[in-house]
Amino acid sequence: MKSIWQQILRYLYIGKKDPNAPKTRYVAMMHGMNRISLLLFIIAIIIMVIRLIRRH
């Protein structure tokens, strides 16, 4: 079973790709949307931490 961290690294182009993964257009689009969502989430977390640090 794949680890969640391995999947996140693949979404961010840090981890190596799974050679057995299906290569269809729909899977590629799904991974693209997941990648965008993950990046936006990380950016939002960074902004929240910066605002929290500035407040104090």
PDB file of N, H, CA, C and O in Angstrom:
ATOM      1  N   MET A   1       0.842  -1.190   0.000  1.00  0.00           N
ATOM      2  CA  MET A   1       0.000   0.000   0.000  1.00  0.00           C
ATOM      3  C   MET A   1       0.887   1.254   0.000  1.00  0.00           C
ATOM      4  O   MET A   1       1.883   1.328   0.720  1.00  0.00           O
ATOM      5  N   LYS A   2       0.507   2.218  -0.810  1.00  0.00           N
ATOM      6  H   LYS A   2      -0.303   2.159  -1.395  1.00  0.00           H
ATOM      7  CA  LYS A   2       1.283   3.443  -0.942  1.00  0.00           C
ATOM      8  C   LYS A   2       1.114   4.322   0.293  1.00  0.00           C
ATOM      9  O   LYS A   2       0.051   4.373   0.912  1.00  0.00           O
ATOM     10  N   SER A   3       2.161   4.985   0.614  1.00  0.00           N
ATOM     11  H   SER A   3       3.024   4.943   0.112  1.00  0.00           H
ATOM     12  CA  SER A   3       2.136   5.936   1.714  1.00  0.00           C
ATOM     13  C   SER A   3       1.589   7.267   1.216  1.00  0.00           C
ATOM     14  O   SER A   3       1.799   7.633   0.059  1.00  0.00           O
ATOM     15  N   ILE A   4       0.895   7.986   2.076  1.00  0.00           N
ATOM     16  H   ILE A   4       0.725   7.689   3.016  1.00  0.00           H
ATOM     17  CA  ILE A   4       0.358   9.303   1.710  1.00  0.00           C
ATOM     18  C   ILE A   4       1.491  10.267   1.392  1.00  0.00           C
ATOM     19  O   ILE A   4       1.351  11.120   0.515  1.00  0.00           O
ATOM     20  N   TRP A   5       2.621  10.140   2.100  1.00  0.00           N
ATOM     21  H   TRP A   5       2.735   9.448   2.813  1.00  0.00           H
ATOM     22  CA  TRP A   5       3.759  11.028   1.859  1.00  0.00           C
ATOM     23  C   TRP A   5       4.376  10.779   0.485  1.00  0.00           C
ATOM     24  O   TRP A   5       4.802  11.721  -0.182  1.00  0.00           O
ATOM     25  N   GLN A   6       4.426   9.528   0.062  1.00  0.00           N
ATOM     26  H   GLN A   6       4.080   8.762   0.604  1.00  0.00           H
ATOM     27  CA  GLN A   6       4.952   9.225  -1.268  1.00  0.00           C
ATOM     28  C   GLN A   6       4.070   9.854  -2.346  1.00  0.00           C
ATOM     29  O   GLN A   6       4.573  10.381  -3.338  1.00  0.00           O
ATOM     30  N   GLN A   7       2.756   9.795  -2.147  1.00  0.00           N
ATOM     31  H   GLN A   7       2.347   9.367  -1.341  1.00  0.00           H
ATOM     32  CA  GLN A   7       1.827  10.371  -3.120  1.00  0.00           C
ATOM     33  C   GLN A   7       1.978  11.894  -3.171  1.00  0.00           C
ATOM     34  O   GLN A   7       1.960  12.483  -4.251  1.00  0.00           O
ATOM     35  N   ILE A   8       2.125  12.526  -2.011  1.00  0.00           N
ATOM     36  H   ILE A   8       2.139  12.047  -1.134  1.00  0.00           H
ATOM     37  CA  ILE A   8       2.308  13.981  -1.981  1.00  0.00           C
ATOM     38  C   ILE A   8       3.594  14.365  -2.703  1.00  0.00           C
ATOM     39  O   ILE A   8       3.613  15.333  -3.463  1.00  0.00           O
ATOM     40  N   LEU A   9       4.669  13.613  -2.469  1.00  0.00           N
ATOM     41  H   LEU A   9       4.654  12.827  -1.851  1.00  0.00           H
ATOM     42  CA  LEU A   9       5.932  13.907  -3.155  1.00  0.00           C
ATOM     43  C   LEU A   9       5.797  13.745  -4.662  1.00  0.00           C
ATOM     44  O   LEU A   9       6.399  14.503  -5.422  1.00  0.00           O
ATOM     45  N   ARG A  10       5.022  12.776  -5.097  1.00  0.00           N
ATOM     46  H   ARG A  10       4.533  12.160  -4.479  1.00  0.00           H
ATOM     47  CA  ARG A  10       4.800  12.606  -6.544  1.00  0.00           C
ATOM     48  C   ARG A  10       4.010  13.774  -7.113  1.00  0.00           C
ATOM     49  O   ARG A  10       4.298  14.242  -8.214  1.00  0.00           O
ATOM     50  N   TYR A  11       3.005  14.254  -6.362  1.00  0.00           N
ATOM     51  H   TYR A  11       2.770  13.874  -5.467  1.00  0.00           H
ATOM     52  CA  TYR A  11       2.216  15.397  -6.830  1.00  0.00           C
ATOM     53  C   TYR A  11       3.080  16.637  -6.980  1.00  0.00           C
ATOM     54  O   TYR A  11       2.850  17.453  -7.872  1.00  0.00           O
ATOM     55  N   LEU A  12       4.068  16.782  -6.114  1.00  0.00           N
ATOM     56  H   LEU A  12       4.255  16.118  -5.390  1.00  0.00           H
ATOM     57  CA  LEU A  12       4.933  17.957  -6.151  1.00  0.00           C
ATOM     58  C   LEU A  12       6.164  17.736  -7.026  1.00  0.00           C
ATOM     59  O   LEU A  12       7.078  18.561  -7.012  1.00  0.00           O
ATOM     60  N   TYR A  13       6.209  16.653  -7.781  1.00  0.00           N
ATOM     61  H   TYR A  13       5.466  15.983  -7.793  1.00  0.00           H
ATOM     62  CA  TYR A  13       7.318  16.301  -8.679  1.00  0.00           C
ATOM     63  C   TYR A  13       8.622  16.057  -7.922  1.00  0.00           C
ATOM     64  O   TYR A  13       9.697  16.190  -8.507  1.00  0.00           O
ATOM     65  N   ILE A  14       8.558  15.704  -6.641  1.00  0.00           N
ATOM     66  H   ILE A  14       7.685  15.596  -6.166  1.00  0.00           H
ATOM     67  CA  ILE A  14       9.767  15.429  -5.877  1.00  0.00           C
ATOM     68  C   ILE A  14      10.067  13.930  -5.880  1.00  0.00           C
ATOM     69  O   ILE A  14      11.221  13.524  -6.022  1.00  0.00           O
ATOM     70  N   GLY A  15       9.024  13.110  -5.723  1.00  0.00           N
ATOM     71  H   GLY A  15       8.087  13.440  -5.608  1.00  0.00           H
ATOM     72  CA  GLY A  15       9.213  11.665  -5.704  1.00  0.00           C
ATOM     73  C   GLY A  15       9.170  11.088  -7.112  1.00  0.00           C
ATOM     74  O   GLY A  15       8.648  11.717  -8.032  1.00  0.00           O
ATOM     75  N   LYS A  16       9.720   9.893  -7.273  1.00  0.00           N
ATOM     76  H   LYS A  16      10.144   9.382  -6.526  1.00  0.00           H
ATOM     77  CA  LYS A  16       9.706   9.279  -8.600  1.00  0.00           C
ATOM     78  C   LYS A  16       8.334   8.684  -8.888  1.00  0.00           C
ATOM     79  O   LYS A  16       7.621   8.274  -7.972  1.00  0.00           O
ATOM     80  N   LYS A  17       7.973   8.640 -10.159  1.00  0.00           N
ATOM     81  H   LYS A  17       8.553   8.973 -10.902  1.00  0.00           H
ATOM     82  CA  LYS A  17       6.660   8.164 -10.582  1.00  0.00           C
ATOM     83  C   LYS A  17       6.566   6.651 -10.463  1.00  0.00           C
ATOM     84  O   LYS A  17       7.563   5.935 -10.556  1.00  0.00           O
ATOM     85  N   ASP A  18       5.347   6.187 -10.257  1.00  0.00           N
ATOM     86  H   ASP A  18       4.537   6.768 -10.182  1.00  0.00           H
ATOM     87  CA  ASP A  18       5.078   4.760 -10.207  1.00  0.00           C
ATOM     88  C   ASP A  18       4.993   4.240 -11.638  1.00  0.00           C
ATOM     89  O   ASP A  18       4.118   4.678 -12.385  1.00  0.00           O
ATOM     90  N   PRO A  19       5.872   3.319 -12.049  1.00  0.00           N
ATOM     91  CA  PRO A  19       5.847   2.842 -13.435  1.00  0.00           C
ATOM     92  C   PRO A  19       4.597   2.031 -13.765  1.00  0.00           C
ATOM     93  O   PRO A  19       4.254   1.892 -14.939  1.00  0.00           O
ATOM     94  N   ASN A  20       3.914   1.497 -12.767  1.00  0.00           N
ATOM     95  H   ASN A  20       4.192   1.609 -11.813  1.00  0.00           H
ATOM     96  CA  ASN A  20       2.719   0.686 -13.003  1.00  0.00           C
ATOM     97  C   ASN A  20       1.432   1.504 -12.987  1.00  0.00           C
ATOM     98  O   ASN A  20       0.348   0.954 -13.181  1.00  0.00           O
ATOM     99  N   ALA A  21       1.540   2.807 -12.759  1.00  0.00           N
ATOM    100  H   ALA A  21       2.421   3.253 -12.602  1.00  0.00           H
ATOM    101  CA  ALA A  21       0.346   3.660 -12.690  1.00  0.00           C
ATOM    102  C   ALA A  21      -0.268   3.795 -14.080  1.00  0.00           C
ATOM    103  O   ALA A  21       0.452   3.874 -15.076  1.00  0.00           O
ATOM    104  N   PRO A  22      -1.605   3.822 -14.147  1.00  0.00           N
ATOM    105  CA  PRO A  22      -2.259   4.000 -15.459  1.00  0.00           C
ATOM    106  C   PRO A  22      -1.963   5.381 -16.026  1.00  0.00           C
ATOM    107  O   PRO A  22      -1.841   6.357 -15.286  1.00  0.00           O
ATOM    108  N   LYS A  23      -1.848   5.450 -17.360  1.00  0.00           N
ATOM    109  H   LYS A  23      -1.947   4.657 -17.961  1.00  0.00           H
ATOM    110  CA  LYS A  23      -1.502   6.711 -18.011  1.00  0.00           C
ATOM    111  C   LYS A  23      -2.625   7.126 -18.953  1.00  0.00           C
ATOM    112  O   LYS A  23      -2.467   7.106 -20.173  1.00  0.00           O
ATOM    113  N   THR A  24      -3.749   7.497 -18.378  1.00  0.00           N
ATOM    114  H   THR A  24      -3.878   7.513 -17.386  1.00  0.00           H
ATOM    115  CA  THR A  24      -4.858   7.977 -19.191  1.00  0.00           C
ATOM    116  C   THR A  24      -4.993   9.481 -19.014  1.00  0.00           C
ATOM    117  O   THR A  24      -4.439  10.069 -18.085  1.00  0.00           O
ATOM    118  N   ARG A  25      -5.724  10.075 -19.906  1.00  0.00           N
ATOM    119  H   ARG A  25      -6.175   9.597 -20.660  1.00  0.00           H
ATOM    120  CA  ARG A  25      -5.930  11.526 -19.855  1.00  0.00           C
ATOM    121  C   ARG A  25      -6.657  11.922 -18.576  1.00  0.00           C
ATOM    122  O   ARG A  25      -6.335  12.947 -17.974  1.00  0.00           O
ATOM    123  N   TYR A  26      -7.624  11.128 -18.157  1.00  0.00           N
ATOM    124  H   TYR A  26      -7.885  10.296 -18.646  1.00  0.00           H
ATOM    125  CA  TYR A  26      -8.425  11.468 -16.985  1.00  0.00           C
ATOM    126  C   TYR A  26      -7.621  11.355 -15.695  1.00  0.00           C
ATOM    127  O   TYR A  26      -7.801  12.156 -14.778  1.00  0.00           O
ATOM    128  N   VAL A  27      -6.752  10.385 -15.622  1.00  0.00           N
ATOM    129  H   VAL A  27      -6.605   9.735 -16.367  1.00  0.00           H
ATOM    130  CA  VAL A  27      -5.889  10.250 -14.445  1.00  0.00           C
ATOM    131  C   VAL A  27      -4.925  11.427 -14.387  1.00  0.00           C
ATOM    132  O   VAL A  27      -4.667  11.964 -13.309  1.00  0.00           O
ATOM    133  N   ALA A  28      -4.392  11.832 -15.529  1.00  0.00           N
ATOM    134  H   ALA A  28      -4.601  11.396 -16.404  1.00  0.00           H
ATOM    135  CA  ALA A  28      -3.483  12.977 -15.572  1.00  0.00           C
ATOM    136  C   ALA A  28      -4.197  14.252 -15.141  1.00  0.00           C
ATOM    137  O   ALA A  28      -3.625  15.061 -14.411  1.00  0.00           O
ATOM    138  N   MET A  29      -5.439  14.442 -15.583  1.00  0.00           N
ATOM    139  H   MET A  29      -5.904  13.784 -16.176  1.00  0.00           H
ATOM    140  CA  MET A  29      -6.213  15.616 -15.186  1.00  0.00           C
ATOM    141  C   MET A  29      -6.514  15.584 -13.688  1.00  0.00           C
ATOM    142  O   MET A  29      -6.445  16.615 -13.020  1.00  0.00           O
ATOM    143  N   MET A  30      -6.844  14.413 -13.164  1.00  0.00           N
ATOM    144  H   MET A  30      -6.899  13.576 -13.707  1.00  0.00           H
ATOM    145  CA  MET A  30      -7.127  14.283 -11.740  1.00  0.00           C
ATOM    146  C   MET A  30      -5.879  14.632 -10.925  1.00  0.00           C
ATOM    147  O   MET A  30      -5.969  15.346  -9.926  1.00  0.00           O
ATOM    148  N   HIS A  31      -4.714  14.128 -11.352  1.00  0.00           N
ATOM    149  H   HIS A  31      -4.641  13.548 -12.163  1.00  0.00           H
ATOM    150  CA  HIS A  31      -3.478  14.427 -10.637  1.00  0.00           C
ATOM    151  C   HIS A  31      -3.145  15.917 -10.720  1.00  0.00           C
ATOM    152  O   HIS A  31      -2.627  16.494  -9.764  1.00  0.00           O
ATOM    153  N   GLY A  32      -3.438  16.528 -11.846  1.00  0.00           N
ATOM    154  H   GLY A  32      -3.859  16.059 -12.622  1.00  0.00           H
ATOM    155  CA  GLY A  32      -3.213  17.967 -11.985  1.00  0.00           C
ATOM    156  C   GLY A  32      -4.072  18.768 -11.025  1.00  0.00           C
ATOM    157  O   GLY A  32      -3.588  19.706 -10.391  1.00  0.00           O
ATOM    158  N   MET A  33      -5.343  18.408 -10.912  1.00  0.00           N
ATOM    159  H   MET A  33      -5.737  17.646 -11.427  1.00  0.00           H
ATOM    160  CA  MET A  33      -6.235  19.101  -9.975  1.00  0.00           C
ATOM    161  C   MET A  33      -5.790  18.867  -8.535  1.00  0.00           C
ATOM    162  O   MET A  33      -5.823  19.786  -7.716  1.00  0.00           O
ATOM    163  N   ASN A  34      -5.377  17.649  -8.226  1.00  0.00           N
ATOM    164  H   ASN A  34      -5.350  16.902  -8.891  1.00  0.00           H
ATOM    165  CA  ASN A  34      -4.885  17.361  -6.873  1.00  0.00           C
ATOM    166  C   ASN A  34      -3.629  18.159  -6.570  1.00  0.00           C
ATOM    167  O   ASN A  34      -3.452  18.650  -5.455  1.00  0.00           O
ATOM    168  N   ARG A  35      -2.760  18.289  -7.559  1.00  0.00           N
ATOM    169  H   ARG A  35      -2.904  17.890  -8.465  1.00  0.00           H
ATOM    170  CA  ARG A  35      -1.524  19.048  -7.383  1.00  0.00           C
ATOM    171  C   ARG A  35      -1.829  20.511  -7.084  1.00  0.00           C
ATOM    172  O   ARG A  35      -1.227  21.101  -6.187  1.00  0.00           O
ATOM    173  N   ILE A  36      -2.761  21.099  -7.834  1.00  0.00           N
ATOM    174  H   ILE A  36      -3.249  20.620  -8.563  1.00  0.00           H
ATOM    175  CA  ILE A  36      -3.149  22.494  -7.613  1.00  0.00           C
ATOM    176  C   ILE A  36      -3.746  22.662  -6.224  1.00  0.00           C
ATOM    177  O   ILE A  36      -3.408  23.608  -5.512  1.00  0.00           O
ATOM    178  N   SER A  37      -4.629  21.755  -5.837  1.00  0.00           N
ATOM    179  H   SER A  37      -4.903  20.987  -6.415  1.00  0.00           H
ATOM    180  CA  SER A  37      -5.261  21.827  -4.514  1.00  0.00           C
ATOM    181  C   SER A  37      -4.229  21.726  -3.407  1.00  0.00           C
ATOM    182  O   SER A  37      -4.297  22.465  -2.425  1.00  0.00           O
ATOM    183  N   LEU A  38      -3.287  20.833  -3.552  1.00  0.00           N
ATOM    184  H   LEU A  38      -3.231  20.232  -4.350  1.00  0.00           H
ATOM    185  CA  LEU A  38      -2.255  20.647  -2.537  1.00  0.00           C
ATOM    186  C   LEU A  38      -1.372  21.888  -2.425  1.00  0.00           C
ATOM    187  O   LEU A  38      -1.048  22.318  -1.318  1.00  0.00           O
ATOM    188  N   LEU A  39      -0.984  22.460  -3.548  1.00  0.00           N
ATOM    189  H   LEU A  39      -1.247  22.110  -4.447  1.00  0.00           H
ATOM    190  CA  LEU A  39      -0.156  23.665  -3.521  1.00  0.00           C
ATOM    191  C   LEU A  39      -0.896  24.836  -2.890  1.00  0.00           C
ATOM    192  O   LEU A  39      -0.311  25.589  -2.113  1.00  0.00           O
ATOM    193  N   LEU A  40      -2.178  24.999  -3.216  1.00  0.00           N
ATOM    194  H   LEU A  40      -2.654  24.387  -3.847  1.00  0.00           H
ATOM    195  CA  LEU A  40      -2.965  26.071  -2.608  1.00  0.00           C
ATOM    196  C   LEU A  40      -3.109  25.866  -1.106  1.00  0.00           C
ATOM    197  O   LEU A  40      -3.067  26.831  -0.343  1.00  0.00           O
ATOM    198  N   PHE A  41      -3.275  24.631  -0.678  1.00  0.00           N
ATOM    199  H   PHE A  41      -3.309  23.847  -1.298  1.00  0.00           H
ATOM    200  CA  PHE A  41      -3.371  24.327   0.743  1.00  0.00           C
ATOM    201  C   PHE A  41      -2.071  24.688   1.460  1.00  0.00           C
ATOM    202  O   PHE A  41      -2.098  25.294   2.532  1.00  0.00           O
ATOM    203  N   ILE A  42      -0.941  24.318   0.874  1.00  0.00           N
ATOM    204  H   ILE A  42      -0.919  23.826   0.004  1.00  0.00           H
ATOM    205  CA  ILE A  42       0.355  24.634   1.490  1.00  0.00           C
ATOM    206  C   ILE A  42       0.558  26.147   1.558  1.00  0.00           C
ATOM    207  O   ILE A  42       1.040  26.657   2.569  1.00  0.00           O
ATOM    208  N   ILE A  43       0.201  26.865   0.507  1.00  0.00           N
ATOM    209  H   ILE A  43      -0.190  26.452  -0.315  1.00  0.00           H
ATOM    210  CA  ILE A  43       0.319  28.320   0.512  1.00  0.00           C
ATOM    211  C   ILE A  43      -0.566  28.929   1.598  1.00  0.00           C
ATOM    212  O   ILE A  43      -0.139  29.844   2.302  1.00  0.00           O
ATOM    213  N   ALA A  44      -1.792  28.429   1.738  1.00  0.00           N
ATOM    214  H   ALA A  44      -2.139  27.686   1.166  1.00  0.00           H
ATOM    215  CA  ALA A  44      -2.704  28.944   2.768  1.00  0.00           C
ATOM    216  C   ALA A  44      -2.152  28.688   4.164  1.00  0.00           C
ATOM    217  O   ALA A  44      -2.247  29.558   5.030  1.00  0.00           O
ATOM    218  N   ILE A  45      -1.582  27.523   4.398  1.00  0.00           N
ATOM    219  H   ILE A  45      -1.504  26.816   3.695  1.00  0.00           H
ATOM    220  CA  ILE A  45      -0.991  27.215   5.703  1.00  0.00           C
ATOM    221  C   ILE A  45       0.172  28.167   5.989  1.00  0.00           C
ATOM    222  O   ILE A  45       0.299  28.665   7.108  1.00  0.00           O
ATOM    223  N   ILE A  46       1.012  28.422   4.999  1.00  0.00           N
ATOM    224  H   ILE A  46       0.908  28.017   4.091  1.00  0.00           H
ATOM    225  CA  ILE A  46       2.140  29.340   5.179  1.00  0.00           C
ATOM    226  C   ILE A  46       1.639  30.740   5.519  1.00  0.00           C
ATOM    227  O   ILE A  46       2.172  31.383   6.423  1.00  0.00           O
ATOM    228  N   ILE A  47       0.617  31.219   4.804  1.00  0.00           N
ATOM    229  H   ILE A  47       0.184  30.697   4.070  1.00  0.00           H
ATOM    230  CA  ILE A  47       0.051  32.541   5.085  1.00  0.00           C
ATOM    231  C   ILE A  47      -0.517  32.598   6.493  1.00  0.00           C
ATOM    232  O   ILE A  47      -0.318  33.588   7.198  1.00  0.00           O
ATOM    233  N   MET A  48      -1.216  31.559   6.913  1.00  0.00           N
ATOM    234  H   MET A  48      -1.378  30.755   6.340  1.00  0.00           H
ATOM    235  CA  MET A  48      -1.785  31.539   8.264  1.00  0.00           C
ATOM    236  C   MET A  48      -0.688  31.568   9.327  1.00  0.00           C
ATOM    237  O   MET A  48      -0.831  32.256  10.338  1.00  0.00           O
ATOM    238  N   VAL A  49       0.387  30.841   9.117  1.00  0.00           N
ATOM    239  H   VAL A  49       0.503  30.282   8.296  1.00  0.00           H
ATOM    240  CA  VAL A  49       1.496  30.823  10.081  1.00  0.00           C
ATOM    241  C   VAL A  49       2.154  32.202  10.143  1.00  0.00           C
ATOM    242  O   VAL A  49       2.468  32.688  11.229  1.00  0.00           O
ATOM    243  N   ILE A  50       2.364  32.830   8.994  1.00  0.00           N
ATOM    244  H   ILE A  50       2.109  32.435   8.112  1.00  0.00           H
ATOM    245  CA  ILE A  50       2.967  34.171   8.963  1.00  0.00           C
ATOM    246  C   ILE A  50       2.087  35.164   9.714  1.00  0.00           C
ATOM    247  O   ILE A  50       2.590  35.958  10.508  1.00  0.00           O
ATOM    248  N   ARG A  51       0.782  35.129   9.472  1.00  0.00           N
ATOM    249  H   ARG A  51       0.373  34.483   8.826  1.00  0.00           H
ATOM    250  CA  ARG A  51      -0.128  36.036  10.179  1.00  0.00           C
ATOM    251  C   ARG A  51      -0.136  35.775  11.672  1.00  0.00           C
ATOM    252  O   ARG A  51      -0.221  36.710  12.468  1.00  0.00           O
ATOM    253  N   LEU A  52      -0.049  34.515  12.057  1.00  0.00           N
ATOM    254  H   LEU A  52       0.020  33.755  11.410  1.00  0.00           H
ATOM    255  CA  LEU A  52      -0.027  34.174  13.479  1.00  0.00           C
ATOM    256  C   LEU A  52       1.245  34.696  14.147  1.00  0.00           C
ATOM    257  O   LEU A  52       1.202  35.196  15.271  1.00  0.00           O
ATOM    258  N   ILE A  53       2.370  34.577  13.452  1.00  0.00           N
ATOM    259  H   ILE A  53       2.405  34.171  12.539  1.00  0.00           H
ATOM    260  CA  ILE A  53       3.652  35.056  13.999  1.00  0.00           C
ATOM    261  C   ILE A  53       3.648  36.591  14.090  1.00  0.00           C
ATOM    262  O   ILE A  53       4.128  37.150  15.076  1.00  0.00           O
ATOM    263  N   ARG A  54       3.118  37.262  13.084  1.00  0.00           N
ATOM    264  H   ARG A  54       2.729  36.808  12.283  1.00  0.00           H
ATOM    265  CA  ARG A  54       3.075  38.727  13.093  1.00  0.00           C
ATOM    266  C   ARG A  54       2.191  39.280  14.200  1.00  0.00           C
ATOM    267  O   ARG A  54       2.469  40.349  14.743  1.00  0.00           O
ATOM    268  N   ARG A  55       1.141  38.567  14.533  1.00  0.00           N
ATOM    269  H   ARG A  55       0.915  37.698  14.092  1.00  0.00           H
ATOM    270  CA  ARG A  55       0.177  39.036  15.523  1.00  0.00           C
ATOM    271  C   ARG A  55       0.818  39.150  16.897  1.00  0.00           C
ATOM    272  O   ARG A  55       0.466  40.040  17.670  1.00  0.00           O
ATOM    273  N   HIS A  56       1.750  38.266  17.210  1.00  0.00           N
ATOM    274  H   HIS A  56       2.036  37.542  16.581  1.00  0.00           H
ATOM    275  CA  HIS A  56       2.349  38.253  18.547  1.00  0.00           C
ATOM    276  C   HIS A  56       3.579  39.032  18.594  1.00  0.00           C
ATOM    277  O   HIS A  56       4.211  39.125  19.646  1.00  0.00           O
TER     278      HIS A  56
END
